[in-house]
Every structure is written in C-alpha cells, then in structure tokens.
Amino acid sequence: MVKNLERRGYLSYDKENALYTLGYRVLLLSSAYLNDLEFRSVALPYMKELRDKTNESVSLWIDQKSSRLCVERVQSREPLRQVIYVGDTLPLDKGSSGKLLLAFRNTPADDALLSAGEAQAIRTHGYAISHAERCPGICSIAAPIRNASGQVI
C-alpha cells in the first residue's frame, strides 16, 4: 500500500534518511478542500482591510472537533509577528479563536474546557480575548463569522 501511495505521489521516500514524507499530491488535495470553502474568498478582502487598519496579522479558523484549522491568513507587515500558516492546527482551549469556537458550540462539556464563566461571557459579549495563553507576549482577539442561519462557522 505504501509503494502504491508513493507511485501515485501521495508519499515521497527519502533514501538518505530512509523516511517517507507526504508527497506533492497531498497538496493538491488540500487545495481542493480549501477551494470548497467559499467564505474564504468573501472574508479575504475584509481580512486585508483589518490587517491594514491594525497593522496586525488576521487569521480565519474553522472548528475541526478536537482542534482548529487555519484556512486563511493575512500576515502583518511588521517584523515582529507570530507566524501561522494556512493548514496549521492549534488547540481549542488556548487562544482567542479556539476559545470562541468552543464557546459557540454551547455544550456543557465544551464550556468546561474554559475557565469558569468564560464561555458564557464570550457568547454574551460576542468576542474572545487571549493574553499570552499559547505564547508569551502574544495577545489576540476573535469574533465569530456566522452563516445565513446564524450559526458560527
């Protein structure tokens, strides 16, 4: 099965290190997946405008059940910034975007992953803030994007 995946470009074998890595075809699959996320193209001009007004990086995350996935990113032009790439996954219980996604799931189990009353406060105020939860010196704020039904996406 591994040899078949290698022949088709999904795996690549490094003879020098005797290790398999992901092949170029995986990138094609991820591109197809990201292209299906229409809201990325709608959000991108607003993300650029927000970056230009704040001089900060702007990310678009989606909920992946046990983590969050960055599906779009506009990097700050400042030399000192946290670098995150499209395709990166991060935990839900640390950082404003993850906490926001957890809070809007609105389940007791997910609320329990946040500090006491934090999920309700996020739902009430409509945004989440993080101060150095994942990385010292890094702060963030997150606001939800809702679909036509009002659900946080």
Residue, then its C-alpha position, 0 to 999 in steps of 0.5 A: m500500500v505504501k509503494n502504491l501511495e508513493r507511485r501515485g505521489y501521495l508519499s515521497y521516500d527519502k533514501e538518505n534518511a530512509l523516511y517517507t514524507l507526504g508527497y506533492r499530491v497531498l497538496l493538491l488535495s488540500s487545495a481542493y478542500l480549501n477551494d470548497l470553502e467559499f467564505r474564504s474568498v468573501a472574508l479575504p478582502y475584509m481580512k486585508e482591510l483589518r490587517d491594514k487598519t491594525n497593522e496586525s496579522v488576521s487569521l480565519w479558523i474553522d472548528q475541526k472537533s478536537s482542534r482548529l484549522c487555519v484556512e486563511r491568513v493575512q500576515s502583518r507587515e511588521p517584523l515582529r509577528q507570530v507566524i501561522y500558516v494556512g493548514d496549521t492546527l492549534p488547540l481549542d482551549k488556548g487562544s482567542s479563536g479556539k476559545l470562541l469556537l468552543a464557546f459557540r458550540n454551547t455544550p456543557a462539556d465544551d464550556a468546561l474546557l474554559s475557565a469558569g464563566e468564560a464561555q458564557a461571557i464570550r457568547t454574551h459579549g460576542y468576542a474572545i480575548s487571549h493574553a499570552e495563553r499559547c505564547p508569551g507576549i502574544c495577545s489576540i482577539a476573535a469574533p465569530i463569522r456566522n452563516a445565513s442561519g446564524q450559526v458560527i462557522 
